[in-house]
Amino acid sequence: MFSHRGIVPRPSFPSFLAGMGRKGGPLPGAPRPAPKLKSPREIALMREAGRVVAKALDRVRELAVPGATTADMEDVVAAVFREHDAIPLFLGYPSTVKGKSPFPAVICASINHHVVHGIPNRRPLKAGDIVSIDTGCKIGSWCGDSAVTLAIGEISPDVQKLLDVTLESLNLAIRAMARCRYWSEVASLMERYVKSQGFYVIEKFVGHGIGQDMHEEPQVPNFVSKPLLKNDIRLEPGLVLAIEPMVAMGTKEVRTLDDGWTVETKDRRPSAHFEHTVAMTLDGPRVLTYLEDEAVTPTASPSQAPGPEPSPTPDRDKQP
């Protein structure tokens, strides 16, 4: 996830690296580089990496029980990657925080109020916990990236609703990509849906383009902002995005812990995180990190999501 604000450097890591404020990046408000569009052949190669990520997360689901540890989950994901000669994308990823070590694991494991980038450990999970597992790999020259939040045993109804809403915001986005022309339309639907359910879109971290590099242009926010409207993303065949809503129960405000990686909500209430790698094709959106190939059923129209109607999107196709 990219850091989207572009004001000061922040810890870098899968799914939020390459923020505007990094050295060598564009200045705030400047036009961003165009996304690298992929051919059908390249998208098929990315599907291979995405399938392996899906297999790894499927194995993790089997461990989502009281008494298991996130270190156990780390071990099974690493084993799946070895089995497929896949390169872990997260292990050894450098931090931009001076003096902080590279990321030490193959997965991010974020428990309860930890939003993203948690480091796996040997603490047993207990009933009522939730854990977000984010991972990615490269096969050949192509990357896949996905995340899921899992319930450990029985969880409270309000936390279950948080998971359901976060997952639905991702699925809503994927369906809407078949109808919308620009990402701002999709982001508006995601944001309005989450807010209509009484939750908060975390804005400090956003999704990203993906391909031969884990982090490519464009940055992919789950909400609408002036920078997005100024540098909107046209949803055209060949575009591949890692879409990853992060939703919190009590506040959108977050902070990074002293380890330089783990991010938590400031009110220490739960948050959830789901992610898929999605390619735009001539036939519409294709999810590259499903375990099995599935067709995407589009929304009937972008206006069907809960909340007020979105503002009209400028007819930028007709601009020179």
Secondary structure, 3 states (H helix, E strand, C coil): CEECCCCCCCCCCCCCCCCCCCCCCCCCCCCCCCCCCCCHHHHHHHHHHHHHHHHHHHHHHHCCCCCCCHHHHHHHHHHHHHHCCCEECCCCCCCCCCCCCCCCCCEEEEECCEEECCCCCCCCCCCCCEEEEEEEEEECCEEEEEEEEEECCCCCHHHHHHHHHHHHHHHHHHHHCCCCCEHHHHHHHHHHHHHHCCCEECCCEEEEECCCCCCEEEEECCCCCHHHHHCCCECCCCCEEEECCEEECCCCCEEECCCCCCEEECCCCCEEECEEEEEEECCEEEECCCCCCCCCCCCCCHHHCCCCCCCCCCCHHHCC
